Amino acid sequence: MVRKGFKMQLFPGQEAEYEKRHNQLWPEMKEMIHNYGGHNYSIYLDKDTKVLYGYIEVEDEARWAESANDPVCRKWWDFMADIMETNPDNSPVSIDLHPVFHLD
């Protein structure tokens, strides 16, 4: 497994909506994440800065990267684009974090 950490930016005032949408995550989105080898996925919010910190374990980096072309993923990006910073294709602006420590 490859452990990945990243950060994204939530728009102010969208904290409750972001959490609501993820609490109601579409079954097809859950399936898509697993189909591309994603496991143990968590997202945390810094309430002061509105920065979202994500953590996911993926089986294979190349396979995981292919998920960006899946229609379900694209639909999710479009659904989330109004409450967070996105790129022109509505993918979230996501900055990889450099790992500095891990303990099993």
N, CA and C atoms as an extended XYZ file, in Angstrom:
312
Properties=species:S:1:pos:R:3:atomname:S:1:resname:S:1:resid:I:1 pbc="F F F"
N         0.833       -1.194        0.000 N   MET     1
C         0.000        0.000        0.000 CA  MET     1
C         0.872        1.251        0.000 C   MET     1
N         0.409        2.234       -0.722 N   VAL     2
C         1.056        3.540       -0.751 CA  VAL     2
C         0.189        4.489        0.075 C   VAL     2
N         0.777        5.128        1.077 N   ARG     3
C         0.067        6.104        1.895 CA  ARG     3
C         0.211        7.481        1.257 C   ARG     3
N        -0.921        8.172        1.073 N   LYS     4
C        -0.904        9.489        0.441 CA  LYS     4
C        -1.567       10.503        1.361 C   LYS     4
N        -0.921       11.626        1.563 N   GLY     5
C        -1.489       12.743        2.294 CA  GLY     5
C        -1.574       13.940        1.363 C   GLY     5
N        -2.620       14.732        1.519 N   PHE     6
C        -2.810       15.882        0.640 CA  PHE     6
C        -3.693       16.910        1.345 C   PHE     6
N        -3.687       18.124        0.790 N   LYS     7
C        -4.549       19.161        1.348 CA  LYS     7
C        -5.348       19.823        0.235 C   LYS     7
N        -6.529       20.288        0.618 N   MET     8
C        -7.438       20.984       -0.289 CA  MET     8
C        -8.006       22.178        0.478 C   MET     8
N        -8.667       23.090       -0.228 N   GLN     9
C        -9.182       24.299        0.415 CA  GLN     9
C       -10.697       24.381        0.281 C   GLN     9
N       -11.363       24.469        1.421 N   LEU    10
C       -12.806       24.625        1.479 CA  LEU    10
C       -13.146       26.110        1.485 C   LEU    10
N       -14.233       26.486        0.825 N   PHE    11
C       -14.679       27.870        0.869 CA  PHE    11
C       -15.273       28.171        2.251 C   PHE    11
N       -15.060       29.382        2.773 N   PRO    12
C       -15.624       29.755        4.080 CA  PRO    12
C       -17.139       29.566        4.100 C   PRO    12
N       -17.626       29.085        5.230 N   GLY    13
C       -19.048       28.890        5.410 CA  GLY    13
C       -19.591       27.590        4.833 C   GLY    13
N       -18.723       26.755        4.268 N   GLN    14
C       -19.173       25.523        3.625 CA  GLN    14
C       -18.848       24.266        4.436 C   GLN    14
N       -18.425       24.458        5.679 N   GLU    15
C       -18.018       23.324        6.501 CA  GLU    15
C       -19.142       22.295        6.675 C   GLU    15
N       -20.312       22.743        7.054 N   ALA    16
C       -21.431       21.826        7.301 CA  ALA    16
C       -21.869       21.141        6.009 C   ALA    16
N       -21.887       21.873        4.921 N   GLU    17
C       -22.299       21.287        3.641 CA  GLU    17
C       -21.296       20.238        3.169 C   GLU    17
N       -20.008       20.511        3.340 N   TYR    18
C       -18.976       19.544        2.948 CA  TYR    18
C       -19.150       18.246        3.743 C   TYR    18
N       -19.324       18.382        5.035 N   GLU    19
C       -19.503       17.196        5.875 CA  GLU    19
C       -20.789       16.450        5.514 C   GLU    19
N       -21.849       17.188        5.276 N   LYS    20
C       -23.129       16.568        4.904 CA  LYS    20
C       -22.978       15.745        3.625 C   LYS    20
N       -22.352       16.333        2.613 N   ARG    21
C       -22.200       15.623        1.342 CA  ARG    21
C       -21.371       14.356        1.503 C   ARG    21
N       -20.375       14.406        2.341 N   HIS    22
C       -19.551       13.207        2.551 CA  HIS    22
C       -20.255       12.174        3.432 C   HIS    22
N       -21.084       12.625        4.348 N   ASN    23
C       -21.873       11.679        5.145 CA  ASN    23
C       -22.905       10.951        4.292 C   ASN    23
N       -23.254       11.558        3.159 N   GLN    24
C       -24.209       10.960        2.225 CA  GLN    24
C       -23.500       10.515        0.937 C   GLN    24
N       -22.235       10.135        1.048 N   LEU    25
C       -21.440        9.746       -0.119 CA  LEU    25
C       -22.181        8.700       -0.944 C   LEU    25
N       -22.252        8.943       -2.231 N   TRP    26
C       -22.965        8.048       -3.130 CA  TRP    26
C       -22.362        6.651       -3.095 C   TRP    26
N       -23.185        5.623       -3.109 N   PRO    27
C       -22.658        4.246       -3.150 CA  PRO    27
C       -21.735        4.019       -4.344 C   PRO    27
N       -22.062        4.608       -5.491 N   GLU    28
C       -21.203        4.423       -6.667 CA  GLU    28
C       -19.843        5.102       -6.508 C   GLU    28
N       -19.784        6.161       -5.687 N   MET    29
C       -18.500        6.811       -5.425 CA  MET    29
C       -17.649        5.932       -4.510 C   MET    29
N       -18.271        5.358       -3.492 N   LYS    30
C       -17.545        4.428       -2.617 CA  LYS    30
C       -16.989        3.264       -3.431 C   LYS    30
N       -17.821        2.721       -4.310 N   GLU    31
C       -17.401        1.596       -5.145 CA  GLU    31
C       -16.260        1.997       -6.076 C   GLU    31
N       -16.350        3.196       -6.657 N   MET    32
C       -15.312        3.678       -7.555 CA  MET    32
C       -13.974        3.794       -6.827 C   MET    32
N       -13.983        4.345       -5.619 N   ILE    33
C       -12.747        4.485       -4.837 CA  ILE    33
C       -12.115        3.114       -4.611 C   ILE    33
N       -12.925        2.147       -4.223 N   HIS    34
C       -12.406        0.798       -3.985 CA  HIS    34
C       -11.956        0.123       -5.279 C   HIS    34
N       -12.687        0.349       -6.378 N   ASN    35
C       -12.315       -0.265       -7.656 CA  ASN    35
C       -10.952        0.193       -8.151 C   ASN    35
N       -10.548        1.396       -7.786 N   TYR    36
C        -9.238        1.909       -8.195 CA  TYR    36
C        -8.181        1.716       -7.108 C   TYR    36
N        -8.485        0.887       -6.112 N   GLY    37
C        -7.491        0.512       -5.116 CA  GLY    37
C        -7.356        1.456       -3.948 C   GLY    37
N        -8.365        2.286       -3.691 N   GLY    38
C        -8.325        3.207       -2.557 CA  GLY    38
C        -8.916        2.579       -1.306 C   GLY    38
N        -8.222        2.743       -0.180 N   HIS    39
C        -8.660        2.183        1.104 CA  HIS    39
C        -8.299        3.153        2.229 C   HIS    39
N        -8.949        2.964        3.362 N   ASN    40
C        -8.596        3.701        4.580 CA  ASN    40
C        -8.524        5.208        4.320 C   ASN    40
N        -9.592        5.750        3.750 N   TYR    41
C        -9.645        7.142        3.309 CA  TYR    41
C       -10.254        7.999        4.415 C   TYR    41
N        -9.550        9.053        4.794 N   SER    42
C       -10.035       10.004        5.795 CA  SER    42
C        -9.763       11.419        5.320 C   SER    42
N       -10.651       12.345        5.693 N   ILE    43
C       -10.448       13.765        5.426 CA  ILE    43
C       -10.718       14.511        6.723 C   ILE    43
N        -9.820       15.428        7.061 N   TYR    44
C        -9.933       16.227        8.280 CA  TYR    44
C       -10.003       17.699        7.904 C   TYR    44
N       -10.715       18.478        8.709 N   LEU    45
C       -10.866       19.911        8.480 CA  LEU    45
C       -10.189       20.705        9.582 C   LEU    45
N        -9.358       21.662        9.188 N   ASP    46
C        -8.849       22.667       10.120 CA  ASP    46
C        -9.882       23.794       10.110 C   ASP    46
N       -10.656       23.917       11.168 N   LYS    47
C       -11.761       24.880       11.202 CA  LYS    47
C       -11.287       26.331       11.129 C   LYS    47
N       -10.066       26.611       11.558 N   ASP    48
C        -9.551       27.977       11.520 CA  ASP    48
C        -9.181       28.419       10.111 C   ASP    48
N        -8.584       27.524        9.332 N   THR    49
C        -8.080       27.893        8.007 CA  THR    49
C        -8.954       27.389        6.864 C   THR    49
N        -9.889       26.476        7.164 N   LYS    50
C       -10.740       25.815        6.160 CA  LYS    50
C        -9.922       24.911        5.239 C   LYS    50
N        -8.735       24.505        5.693 N   VAL    51
C        -7.921       23.558        4.938 CA  VAL    51
C        -8.392       22.152        5.273 C   VAL    51
N        -8.596       21.360        4.222 N   LEU    52
C        -8.954       19.956        4.356 CA  LEU    52
C        -7.690       19.127        4.195 C   LEU    52
N        -7.463       18.218        5.104 N   TYR    53
C        -6.302       17.321        5.037 CA  TYR    53
C        -6.814       15.918        4.777 C   TYR    53
N        -6.372       15.330        3.672 N   GLY    54
C        -6.808       14.002        3.299 CA  GLY    54
C        -5.717       12.974        3.474 C   GLY    54
N        -6.138       11.760        3.753 N   TYR    55
C        -5.235       10.609        3.857 CA  TYR    55
C        -5.924        9.434        3.179 C   TYR    55
N        -5.201        8.764        2.308 N   ILE    56
C        -5.724        7.563        1.663 CA  ILE    56
C        -4.580        6.592        1.425 C   ILE    56
N        -4.902        5.334        1.481 N   GLU    57
C        -3.954        4.292        1.109 CA  GLU    57
C        -4.413        3.728       -0.228 C   GLU    57
N        -3.484        3.644       -1.177 N   VAL    58
C        -3.806        3.127       -2.506 CA  VAL    58
C        -2.913        1.936       -2.818 C   VAL    58
N        -3.464        1.010       -3.575 N   GLU    59
C        -2.721       -0.193       -3.929 CA  GLU    59
C        -1.632        0.096       -4.952 C   GLU    59
N        -1.914        1.029       -5.865 N   ASP    60
C        -0.987        1.322       -6.962 CA  ASP    60
C        -1.219        2.763       -7.420 C   ASP    60
N        -0.158        3.552       -7.466 N   GLU    61
C        -0.277        4.977       -7.829 CA  GLU    61
C        -0.865        5.166       -9.228 C   GLU    61
N        -0.388        4.383      -10.204 N   ALA    62
C        -0.866        4.543      -11.578 CA  ALA    62
C        -2.349        4.181      -11.680 C   ALA    62
N        -2.732        3.111      -11.042 N   ARG    63
C        -4.146        2.697      -11.057 CA  ARG    63
C        -5.008        3.769      -10.389 C   ARG    63
N        -4.550        4.306       -9.268 N   TRP    64
C        -5.303        5.345       -8.579 CA  TRP    64
C        -5.451        6.584       -9.462 C   TRP    64
N        -4.402        6.950      -10.175 N   ALA    65
C        -4.450        8.123      -11.052 CA  ALA    65
C        -5.511        7.965      -12.139 C   ALA    65
N        -5.771        6.750      -12.568 N   GLU    66
C        -6.787        6.492      -13.588 CA  GLU    66
C        -8.194        6.851      -13.101 C   GLU    66
N        -8.409        6.883      -11.796 N   SER    67
C        -9.745        7.197      -11.270 CA  SER    67
C       -10.201        8.589      -11.687 C   SER    67
N        -9.263        9.477      -11.981 N   ALA    68
C        -9.620       10.837      -12.391 CA  ALA    68
C       -10.406       10.857      -13.700 C   ALA    68
N       -10.327        9.796      -14.474 N   ASN    69
C       -11.047        9.726      -15.743 CA  ASN    69
C       -12.379        8.989      -15.635 C   ASN    69
N       -12.694        8.481      -14.462 N   ASP    70
C       -13.932        7.738      -14.277 CA  ASP    70
C       -15.112        8.713      -14.255 C   ASP    70
N       -16.208        8.412      -14.974 N   PRO    71
C       -17.370        9.317      -14.991 CA  PRO    71
C       -17.960        9.594      -13.613 C   PRO    71
N       -17.911        8.632      -12.712 N   VAL    72
C       -18.435        8.849      -11.358 CA  VAL    72
C       -17.588        9.879      -10.627 C   VAL    72
N       -16.277        9.775      -10.775 N   CYS    73
C       -15.368       10.751      -10.155 CA  CYS    73
C       -15.629       12.145      -10.714 C   CYS    73
N       -15.765       12.247      -12.027 N   ARG    74
C       -16.029       13.545      -12.658 CA  ARG    74
C       -17.350       14.141      -12.175 C   ARG    74
N       -18.353       13.296      -12.019 N   LYS    75
C       -19.654       13.753      -11.521 CA  LYS    75
C       -19.517       14.278      -10.087 C   LYS    75
N       -18.707       13.571       -9.261 N   TRP    76
C       -18.486       14.016       -7.880 CA  TRP    76
C       -17.771       15.360       -7.869 C   TRP    76
N       -16.751       15.514       -8.706 N   TRP    77
C       -16.041       16.788       -8.772 CA  TRP    77
C       -16.999       17.921       -9.105 C   TRP    77
N       -17.875       17.703      -10.092 N   ASP    78
C       -18.842       18.739      -10.469 CA  ASP    78
C       -19.771       19.064       -9.293 C   ASP    78
N       -20.172       18.037       -8.559 N   PHE    79
C       -21.065       18.189       -7.411 CA  PHE    79
C       -20.406       19.007       -6.294 C   PHE    79
N       -19.099       18.875       -6.129 N   MET    80
C       -18.387       19.536       -5.039 CA  MET    80
C       -17.798       20.901       -5.417 C   MET    80
N       -17.801       21.241       -6.686 N   ALA    81
C       -17.088       22.432       -7.170 CA  ALA    81
C       -17.584       23.743       -6.573 C   ALA    81
N       -18.826       23.792       -6.124 N   ASP    82
C       -19.354       25.054       -5.612 CA  ASP    82
C       -18.941       25.345       -4.171 C   ASP    82
N       -18.287       24.389       -3.495 N   ILE    83
C       -17.965       24.624       -2.081 CA  ILE    83
C       -16.470       24.542       -1.768 C   ILE    83
N       -15.634       24.342       -2.812 N   MET    84
C       -14.187       24.252       -2.563 CA  MET    84
C       -13.407       24.730       -3.779 C   MET    84
N       -12.118       25.012       -3.561 N   GLU    85
C       -11.270       25.446       -4.661 CA  GLU    85
C       -11.087       24.300       -5.647 C   GLU    85
N       -11.261       24.630       -6.943 N   THR    86
C       -11.129       23.620       -7.977 CA  THR    86
C       -10.284       24.133       -9.138 C   THR    86
N        -9.834       23.183       -9.930 N   ASN    87
C        -9.143       23.466      -11.182 CA  ASN    87
C       -10.189       23.689      -12.277 C   ASN    87
N        -9.766       24.117      -13.473 N   PRO    88
C       -10.739       24.353      -14.554 CA  PRO    88
C       -11.617       23.136      -14.894 C   PRO    88
N       -11.135       21.915      -14.654 N   ASP    89
C       -11.939       20.717      -14.940 CA  ASP    89
C       -12.803       20.297      -13.744 C   ASP    89
N       -12.868       21.154      -12.734 N   ASN    90
C       -13.622       20.934      -11.484 CA  ASN    90
C       -12.962       19.929      -10.545 C   ASN    90
N       -11.802       19.408      -10.874 N   SER    91
C       -11.071       18.583       -9.903 CA  SER    91
C       -10.641       19.492       -8.761 C   SER    91
N       -10.627       18.970       -7.531 N   PRO    92
C       -10.205       19.823       -6.425 CA  PRO    92
C        -8.737       20.218       -6.558 C   PRO    92
N        -8.440       21.447       -6.199 N   VAL    93
C        -7.032       21.834       -6.095 CA  VAL    93
C        -6.493       21.028       -4.922 C   VAL    93
N        -5.558       20.158       -5.205 N   SER    94
C        -5.036       19.237       -4.198 CA  SER    94
C        -3.516       19.298       -4.204 C   SER    94
N        -2.957       19.525       -3.050 N   ILE    95
C        -1.504       19.630       -2.911 CA  ILE    95
C        -1.020       18.447       -2.086 C   ILE    95
N        -0.135       17.645       -2.687 N   ASP    96
C         0.414       16.498       -1.971 CA  ASP    96
C         1.248       16.969       -0.793 C   ASP    96
N         1.155       16.243        0.303 N   LEU    97
C         1.947       16.525        1.488 CA  LEU    97
C         3.124       15.558        1.569 C   LEU    97
N         4.247       16.053        1.998 N   HIS    98
C         5.465       15.248        2.118 CA  HIS    98
C         5.436       14.470        3.445 C   HIS    98
N         5.521       13.150        3.380 N   PRO    99
C         5.512       12.392        4.626 CA  PRO    99
C         6.815       12.581        5.411 C   PRO    99
N         6.691       12.779        6.698 N   VAL   100
C         7.872       12.936        7.535 CA  VAL   100
C         7.956       11.924        8.671 C   VAL   100
N         6.845       11.214        8.965 N   PHE   101
C         6.863       10.241       10.048 CA  PHE   101
C         5.696        9.278        9.887 C   PHE   101
N         5.941        8.030       10.194 N   HIS   102
C         4.888        7.015       10.217 CA  HIS   102
C         5.246        5.961       11.254 C   HIS   102
N         4.242        5.494       11.985 N   LEU   103
C         4.432        4.435       12.964 CA  LEU   103
C         3.262        3.486       12.869 C   LEU   103
N         3.534        2.213       12.667 N   ASP   104
C         2.473        1.188       12.684 CA  ASP   104
C         2.276        0.699       14.085 C   ASP   104
